[in-house]
Amino acid sequence: MTTGPLASSPLRGESGAPPLRGSLPPEGADLARERPFAAVDGPHAAPLPPVQVAVVGAGNMGGAMVARLCELGWSVVVCDIDPVRQQQALEAGACLADTPETAARALVADGVLIVCVVDAAQSHDVLFGGGGAAASLHSGQAVMLCPTIAPQDTEALAGALQALGLDCIDAPMSGGPVRARDGRMSLIVAAPDGVLERHAPLLAALSTKVFRISERVGDGARTKLVNNLLAGINLVGAAEVLVLAERLGLDLSTTLDVIEQSSGQSWIGSDRMRRAIAGDLAPRAHVTLLEKDTRLAVQAARAAGFAGPLGERAAGVFEQAHAAGMADLDDAALLQLLRGARA
């Protein structure tokens, strides 16, 4: 196993020049809201130019990757249902596609389709549902799976792609949209070495922190679940100790200053609790995401015959936050949740 950044040099389209950008969907096209991946219905006025990268799902993380790639000179097409995300993609310099299939058709011979949706069901829909991408992809192209999903789902999707002669890169991300935008997120990859080498320039463009886990697709997903379970445990712990500090009459900002320079420091604790102290719960990472991730991690632990003392309890706190109506808030809302706790 090797870790660390891979070399970068952006590719160009088949003509050797970057393709044209900013293709708008037809005016008045209806949004296909029943499909979480779809951008707009209706044919484009003109065919999309050839692009190196197609991104399906341009939310917080996907949109940050789109902005970074466009800034570095990569040609990108985006498929997303949200008009705000569509506009952001256009402003970054990307083209828009109405379906994943349309996006896939625009890829150059060695292009990569990045799937950056929420879960395994949406990932399957992006690839194999109506208007899915897989049927329009060709040998030599690759699918990069970025959602945090169960390893067995990653393996199943990769197997279905392999049956079509397509490469799959198991590539969950960590670090948040700010780090994704400036290339400092952790990109956790598992795929055969040959596949990773062919797409090393793209991986390096996306992150200076690319970790090669193994050649076994699914190990990226396993590593991400381990990481996110610890993130969930750390976040619950940070919220708990700050509520305790508050009950002891301490200033929360000063307490967090001490923690950040002492043995209790954690990145997610500092990031989320700073926002929580300020009362800023605008969603950068919804409660439902770590709720999903910690649940999947606990399920993976059970399947491996291991029951730790903290993981299941942390997962339960995210479930409580959801039940308390905080599902669409930033997960910094755990501070607010635990403020209501009683002995």
C-alpha positions as CSV (number, residue, x, y, z in Angstrom):
1,M,0.0,0.0,0.0
2,T,1.3,3.5,-0.8
3,T,-0.1,6.8,0.3
4,G,0.5,10.4,-0.7
5,P,-0.1,12.7,-3.7
6,L,0.1,11.6,-7.3
7,A,1.6,13.6,-10.1
8,S,-0.6,16.2,-11.9
9,S,-0.8,17.4,-15.5
10,P,-4.3,18.3,-16.8
11,L,-5.3,16.5,-19.9
12,R,-6.9,18.2,-23.0
13,G,-9.7,17.1,-25.3
14,E,-9.2,15.1,-28.4
15,S,-8.5,18.2,-30.4
16,G,-5.7,19.2,-28.0
17,A,-7.5,22.4,-27.0
18,P,-10.0,22.8,-24.1
19,P,-13.5,22.4,-25.3
20,L,-16.1,25.3,-25.3
21,R,-18.0,25.8,-22.0
22,G,-21.2,27.2,-20.7
23,S,-23.8,25.2,-22.7
24,L,-27.2,26.2,-21.2
25,P,-30.2,23.9,-21.1
26,P,-33.2,25.0,-23.3
27,E,-35.1,28.0,-21.9
28,G,-38.2,26.9,-19.9
29,A,-37.1,23.2,-19.5
30,D,-38.8,21.4,-16.6
31,L,-36.7,20.2,-13.7
32,A,-36.9,16.4,-13.3
33,R,-37.1,16.5,-9.5
34,E,-38.1,12.9,-9.2
35,R,-34.6,12.0,-10.3
36,P,-32.0,13.1,-7.8
37,F,-29.3,13.2,-10.4
38,A,-31.1,15.0,-13.3
39,A,-30.4,18.6,-14.3
40,V,-33.1,19.4,-16.8
41,D,-35.3,17.6,-19.2
42,G,-35.4,18.2,-22.9
43,P,-32.7,18.1,-25.7
44,H,-29.9,20.6,-25.9
45,A,-30.0,23.1,-28.7
46,A,-26.6,21.9,-29.7
47,P,-24.5,18.8,-28.9
48,L,-22.2,19.1,-25.9
49,P,-18.5,19.6,-26.7
50,P,-16.2,16.8,-25.7
51,V,-15.1,17.0,-22.1
52,Q,-12.6,15.2,-19.9
53,V,-14.7,14.9,-16.8
54,A,-18.4,14.5,-16.1
55,V,-19.7,15.2,-12.6
56,V,-23.1,13.9,-11.6
57,G,-24.1,15.6,-8.3
58,A,-22.6,19.1,-7.9
59,G,-23.6,19.7,-4.2
60,N,-21.2,20.9,-1.6
61,M,-18.4,18.5,-2.4
62,G,-19.2,17.8,-6.1
63,G,-19.5,21.6,-6.8
64,A,-16.2,22.3,-5.1
65,M,-14.5,19.7,-7.3
66,V,-16.1,21.2,-10.4
67,A,-14.9,24.7,-9.5
68,R,-11.4,23.4,-8.8
69,L,-11.2,21.4,-12.0
70,C,-12.4,24.3,-14.1
71,E,-10.0,26.6,-12.5
72,L,-7.1,24.3,-13.4
73,G,-8.2,24.1,-17.0
74,W,-10.0,20.8,-17.2
75,S,-13.1,20.6,-19.3
76,V,-16.2,19.5,-17.3
77,V,-19.8,18.7,-17.8
78,V,-22.2,18.7,-14.8
79,C,-25.5,17.0,-14.2
80,D,-27.5,18.2,-11.2
81,I,-31.2,18.8,-10.4
82,D,-30.7,22.0,-8.4
83,P,-30.9,25.3,-10.4
84,V,-28.5,27.0,-8.0
85,R,-25.9,24.3,-8.5
86,Q,-26.4,24.4,-12.2
87,Q,-25.8,28.2,-12.2
88,Q,-22.7,27.8,-10.1
89,A,-21.4,25.1,-12.5
90,L,-21.9,27.4,-15.4
91,E,-20.2,30.3,-13.6
92,A,-17.2,28.0,-12.9
93,G,-16.9,27.2,-16.6
94,A,-18.6,23.9,-16.9
95,C,-21.2,22.7,-19.4
96,L,-24.6,21.3,-18.3
97,A,-26.1,17.9,-19.2
98,D,-29.8,17.0,-18.8
99,T,-29.1,13.4,-17.7
100,P,-26.1,11.3,-16.7
101,E,-26.4,9.5,-20.0
102,T,-26.0,12.8,-21.8
103,A,-23.0,13.7,-19.7
104,A,-21.4,10.3,-20.4
105,R,-21.8,10.7,-24.1
106,A,-19.8,14.0,-24.0
107,L,-16.7,12.3,-22.4
108,V,-13.5,11.9,-24.4
109,A,-12.1,8.3,-24.9
110,D,-10.3,8.3,-21.6
111,G,-12.7,10.5,-19.7
112,V,-14.0,9.9,-16.2
113,L,-17.5,10.1,-14.8
114,I,-17.5,11.2,-11.2
115,V,-20.5,10.1,-9.2
116,C,-21.0,12.5,-6.2
117,V,-24.5,11.8,-5.0
118,V,-25.7,10.8,-1.5
119,D,-26.1,7.1,-1.3
120,A,-26.0,3.7,-3.0
121,A,-29.5,3.9,-4.4
122,Q,-28.8,7.2,-6.1
123,S,-25.4,5.9,-7.4
124,H,-27.2,2.9,-8.9
125,D,-29.8,5.2,-10.5
126,V,-27.1,7.5,-11.9
127,L,-25.4,4.5,-13.6
128,F,-28.2,2.0,-14.4
129,G,-31.5,3.8,-14.0
130,G,-33.5,5.6,-16.7
131,G,-31.2,8.0,-18.4
132,G,-28.3,6.4,-16.6
133,A,-24.7,6.8,-17.7
134,A,-23.4,3.2,-17.9
135,A,-25.0,2.4,-21.3
136,S,-23.2,5.4,-22.9
137,L,-19.7,4.7,-21.4
138,H,-17.0,2.8,-23.3
139,S,-14.0,0.8,-22.6
140,G,-11.1,3.0,-21.5
141,Q,-13.4,5.3,-19.6
142,A,-13.8,5.1,-15.8
143,V,-16.4,5.7,-13.2
144,M,-15.2,7.3,-9.9
145,L,-17.5,6.6,-7.0
146,C,-17.3,9.3,-4.3
147,P,-20.3,8.8,-2.0
148,T,-19.9,7.2,1.4
149,I,-21.7,3.8,0.9
150,A,-21.4,0.3,2.2
151,P,-18.4,-1.7,0.8
152,Q,-20.7,-4.4,-0.6
153,D,-22.6,-1.7,-2.6
154,T,-19.3,-0.3,-4.0
155,E,-18.3,-3.9,-5.0
156,A,-21.7,-4.5,-6.6
157,L,-21.6,-1.3,-8.7
158,A,-18.0,-2.0,-9.7
159,G,-18.8,-5.6,-10.7
160,A,-21.7,-4.4,-12.9
161,L,-19.4,-1.8,-14.5
162,Q,-16.6,-4.4,-15.0
163,A,-19.1,-6.6,-16.8
164,L,-19.5,-3.7,-19.3
165,G,-15.7,-3.4,-19.7
166,L,-15.6,-0.2,-17.6
167,D,-13.1,0.7,-14.9
168,C,-14.2,1.7,-11.4
169,I,-12.3,3.8,-8.9
170,D,-13.6,3.5,-5.4
171,A,-12.9,7.1,-4.2
172,P,-14.7,8.4,-1.2
173,M,-13.7,11.9,0.0
174,S,-13.2,13.6,3.4
175,G,-12.5,17.1,4.6
176,G,-15.4,19.3,3.6
177,P,-16.1,21.6,0.6
178,V,-13.5,24.2,1.5
179,R,-10.7,21.7,1.4
180,A,-12.2,20.1,-1.8
181,R,-12.2,23.5,-3.4
182,D,-8.5,24.1,-2.8
183,G,-7.4,20.6,-3.3
184,R,-6.6,19.7,0.3
185,M,-9.4,17.1,0.9
186,S,-8.5,13.5,1.6
187,L,-9.2,11.4,-1.5
188,I,-9.3,7.7,-0.5
189,V,-8.8,5.5,-3.5
190,A,-8.9,1.8,-4.2
191,A,-8.6,0.3,-7.7
192,P,-6.1,-1.7,-9.7
193,D,-2.8,0.1,-10.0
194,G,-3.1,0.4,-13.8
195,V,-6.4,2.2,-13.5
196,L,-5.0,4.6,-10.9
197,E,-2.0,5.4,-13.0
198,R,-4.1,6.1,-16.1
199,H,-6.1,8.6,-14.1
200,A,-3.4,9.9,-11.8
201,P,-3.5,13.5,-13.3
202,L,-7.2,13.8,-12.5
203,L,-6.7,12.4,-9.0
204,A,-3.8,14.8,-8.4
205,A,-5.8,17.8,-9.7
206,L,-8.6,17.0,-7.3
207,S,-6.4,16.6,-4.2
208,T,-2.8,16.8,-3.0
209,K,-3.8,14.2,-0.4
210,V,-4.6,11.1,-2.4
211,F,-4.3,7.9,-0.4
212,R,-3.9,4.7,-2.3
213,I,-5.5,2.1,0.0
214,S,-5.2,-1.1,-2.1
215,E,-6.1,-2.6,-5.5
216,R,-9.3,-4.1,-4.0
217,V,-12.3,-2.0,-4.9
218,G,-14.4,-1.6,-1.7
219,D,-11.4,-0.9,0.5
220,G,-11.8,2.8,-0.1
221,A,-15.4,2.5,1.2
222,R,-14.1,0.5,4.2
223,T,-11.5,3.1,5.1
224,K,-14.0,6.0,4.7
225,L,-16.5,4.2,7.1
226,V,-13.7,3.8,9.7
227,N,-12.8,7.5,9.3
228,N,-16.4,8.7,9.5
229,L,-17.2,6.6,12.5
230,L,-14.3,8.3,14.3
231,A,-15.5,11.7,13.0
232,G,-19.0,11.0,14.4
233,I,-17.6,9.9,17.8
234,N,-15.3,13.0,17.9
235,L,-18.2,15.3,17.0
236,V,-20.5,13.8,19.7
237,G,-17.7,14.1,22.2
238,A,-16.9,17.7,21.3
239,A,-20.5,18.7,21.7
240,E,-20.8,16.8,25.0
241,V,-17.8,18.4,26.6
242,L,-18.8,21.9,25.5
243,V,-22.2,21.5,27.0
244,L,-20.4,20.3,30.2
245,A,-18.2,23.4,30.0
246,E,-21.3,25.6,29.7
247,R,-22.9,23.9,32.7
248,L,-19.7,24.5,34.7
249,G,-20.0,28.2,33.9
250,L,-17.1,28.3,31.4
251,D,-16.9,30.5,28.3
252,L,-17.3,28.2,25.3
253,S,-15.0,30.0,22.9
254,T,-12.2,30.1,25.5
255,T,-12.7,26.5,26.3
256,L,-12.5,25.5,22.7
257,D,-9.3,27.6,22.4
258,V,-7.8,25.4,25.1
259,I,-9.0,22.2,23.5
260,E,-7.6,23.1,20.1
261,Q,-4.1,23.4,21.5
262,S,-4.4,20.5,23.9
263,S,-4.9,16.7,23.9
264,G,-8.7,16.9,23.3
265,Q,-8.3,18.6,19.9
266,S,-10.1,17.1,16.8
267,W,-10.5,18.8,13.4
268,I,-14.3,18.1,13.2
269,G,-14.8,19.2,16.8
270,S,-13.1,22.6,16.1
271,D,-14.8,23.0,12.7
272,R,-18.3,22.3,13.9
273,M,-18.2,23.7,17.4
274,R,-16.9,27.1,16.2
275,R,-20.0,27.3,14.0
276,A,-22.3,26.0,16.7
277,I,-21.0,28.6,19.3
278,A,-21.7,31.3,16.8
279,G,-25.2,29.9,16.2
280,D,-24.4,29.2,12.6
281,L,-26.3,26.0,11.6
282,A,-26.6,26.6,7.9
283,P,-26.0,23.2,6.4
284,R,-22.5,22.4,5.0
285,A,-22.9,18.8,6.1
286,H,-26.4,17.8,7.0
287,V,-27.1,15.7,10.1
288,T,-28.4,13.0,7.9
289,L,-25.0,12.4,6.3
290,L,-23.1,11.4,9.5
291,E,-26.3,9.6,10.6
292,K,-26.0,7.5,7.5
293,D,-22.3,7.1,7.7
294,T,-22.2,6.1,11.3
295,R,-25.0,3.6,10.8
296,L,-23.2,2.0,7.9
297,A,-20.0,1.8,9.9
298,V,-21.8,0.1,12.8
299,Q,-23.3,-2.3,10.4
300,A,-19.9,-3.1,8.9
301,A,-18.5,-3.6,12.4
302,R,-21.3,-6.1,13.2
303,A,-20.6,-7.9,10.0
304,A,-16.9,-8.2,11.0
305,G,-17.9,-9.6,14.4
306,F,-16.9,-6.5,16.4
307,A,-18.9,-4.4,18.8
308,G,-17.0,-1.4,20.1
309,P,-18.1,0.7,23.1
310,L,-18.6,4.1,21.3
311,G,-19.7,3.7,17.7
312,E,-23.2,2.5,18.3
313,R,-23.8,5.2,20.9
314,A,-22.5,7.9,18.6
315,A,-24.7,6.7,15.8
316,G,-27.7,6.8,18.2
317,V,-27.0,10.5,18.9
318,F,-27.3,11.3,15.2
319,E,-30.5,9.4,15.1
320,Q,-31.8,11.4,18.0
321,A,-30.9,14.7,16.2
322,H,-32.8,13.5,13.2
323,A,-35.8,12.6,15.3
324,A,-35.6,16.0,17.0
325,G,-36.2,17.8,13.6
326,M,-32.5,18.6,12.9
327,A,-32.1,16.4,9.8
328,D,-31.6,19.4,7.5
329,L,-29.4,21.4,9.8
330,D,-25.6,21.3,9.8
331,D,-24.3,18.6,12.1
332,A,-23.0,21.3,14.4
333,A,-26.5,21.2,15.7
334,L,-25.4,18.4,18.0
335,L,-24.4,21.2,20.5
336,Q,-28.0,22.4,20.5
337,L,-29.3,18.9,20.9
338,L,-27.1,18.1,23.9
339,R,-27.9,21.4,25.6
340,G,-31.3,19.8,26.2
341,A,-29.9,16.7,27.9
342,R,-30.6,16.1,31.5
343,A,-28.9,13.8,34.1
